[in-house]
Amino acid sequence: MAKSTNLPGDAAGLEALISRAAVSEKGLPPVDKWNPDFCGDLDMEIKADGTWFYLGTPIGRQPLVRLFSTVLRKDEDGKTYLVTPVEKVGIRVEDAHFLAVELNVASAAGAQIMTFRTNVGDIVEAGPNNPLRFVIDEDNGGLKPYLLVRGRLEALLARPVMYELVNYGEEIEIDGKTMFAVRSNGAVFPIMPADELEKQSL
């Protein structure tokens, strides 16, 4: 594990990181354009249920979680970092970076639009630029839907949201095969072959 004297490993260091992360209140910071030095790994983890932990303790301040979520970046190495203009620190992610906790389905110009809200306040319309993907959980065989939020950051759909999403599923012919799929913003997102739906443990 890389170490640095700049690594925020205690309360004072965390406050310093917070101050550097709070660079703007106008939209999301341009983390993809920042290329600071890697300063080591931080004892911070995003659990599968969306809870953030620091030094083994849940972070109870939602505004702080929201702030950290705006400076998240997943790089090509597959690892997730908190990035500010002057530092990059690694954190752990148990499953997805966010949790999609609400779904709204509307129609515009004849097209169905699925809009999701994440646990940190992001509002994302599923579509060509923010696709949905579906995987089967190796542990229990259940369906796990993910939404691309930005960059390489994804949100796992909370179970109630997943059930709501599945209600909008339909059988669609894709490449000569009948798939159970959903539509949003003109894009079609296949969930699974239609003949496997009845066998699936949702």
C-alpha positions, -999 to 999 in steps of 0.1 A, spaced: 0 0 0 14 34 -10 20 58 18 25 96 18 29 123 44 -1 139 27 -24 110 32 -54 121 53 -55 93 79 -70 110 109 -98 135 117 -76 166 110 -65 151 77 -100 143 67 -111 178 74 -83 190 52 -94 167 24 -130 180 28 -118 216 24 -99 207 -8 -128 188 -22 -152 217 -17 -140 236 -46 -173 247 -61 -210 248 -55 -218 251 -91 -223 216 -106 -199 187 -104 -162 194 -103 -142 184 -134 -124 154 -118 -117 138 -151 -95 168 -160 -75 167 -128 -42 147 -127 -28 151 -92 -3 129 -75 -15 96 -59 -12 101 -22 -20 65 -10 -51 47 2 -77 60 26 -95 38 51 -128 46 35 -153 22 19 -187 24 2 -207 -6 12 -231 -24 -10 -261 -7 7 -247 27 -2 -234 35 33 -200 52 34 -176 42 62 -144 60 74 -121 42 98 -147 15 102 -174 40 113 -204 50 91 -203 86 79 -236 100 92 -234 134 77 -253 132 44 -239 165 31 -204 152 36 -212 120 18 -227 141 -10 -195 162 -12 -173 131 -14 -195 116 -41 -189 146 -63 -151 140 -64 -153 102 -70 -135 88 -100 -130 53 -112 -99 50 -134 -88 26 -161 -70 5 -135 -104 -4 -121 -98 13 -88 -119 42 -73 -104 74 -60 -113 106 -43 -97 133 -65 -91 170 -58 -69 194 -78 -39 185 -55 -43 149 -45 -57 115 -54 -65 89 -27 -78 54 -31 -109 41 -14 -127 7 -14 -160 0 -31 -179 -32 -21 -202 -32 -51 -214 0 -69 -205 36 -61 -241 47 -57 -275 32 -49 -305 41 -72 -333 46 -47 -361 61 -68 -375 56 -103 -398 78 -123 -412 68 -157 -426 93 -181 -433 97 -217 -419 125 -240 -425 127 -277 -438 91 -276 -406 78 -260 -405 63 -226 -380 79 -202 -367 63 -170 -353 87 -146 -335 76 -114 -325 93 -82 -294 81 -64 -288 80 -26 -265 110 -30 -290 131 -50 -279 125 -86 -308 126 -111 -300 104 -141 -320 95 -172 -313 61 -185 -304 62 -222 -276 58 -248 -252 79 -226 -263 64 -193 -271 27 -201 -286 1 -178 -268 -32 -176 -280 -64 -159 -259 -92 -143 -268 -123 -124 -255 -125 -88 -231 -154 -86 -239 -159 -49 -277 -162 -51 -286 -162 -88 -306 -130 -84 -308 -101 -109 -286 -71 -103 -293 -40 -124 -268 -12 -127 -271 23 -141 -241 43 -155 -242 76 -136 -211 94 -150 -176 84 -161 -171 48 -150 -193 53 -118 -224 32 -115 -254 29 -93 -269 -4 -82 -307 -3 -83 -322 -9 -48 -344 -39 -48 -377 -20 -47 -365 1 -76 -355 -31 -95 -390 -46 -90 -406 -14 -103 -382 -14 -133 -391 -50 -142 -428 -41 -143 -419 -20 -174 -402 -49 -191 -414 -62 -224 -405 -89 -249 -384 -74 -277 -367 -91 -307 -330 -84 -305 -306 -99 -331 -331 -126 -339 -337 -136 -302 -367 -127 -280 -354 -108 -250 -371 -94 -219 -360 -58 -220 -368 -22 -210 -367 9 -230 -356 45 -221 -348 75 -242 -350 55 -274 -325 28 -262 -333 -8 -255 -317 -26 -226 -319 -64 -226 -324 -80 -192 -323 -116 -202 -337 -141 -228 -375 -142 -225 -375 -180 -220 -352 -177 -190 -375 -151 -172 -396 -177 -154 -366 -195 -141 -350 -163 -128 -349 -156 -90 -355 -119 -88 
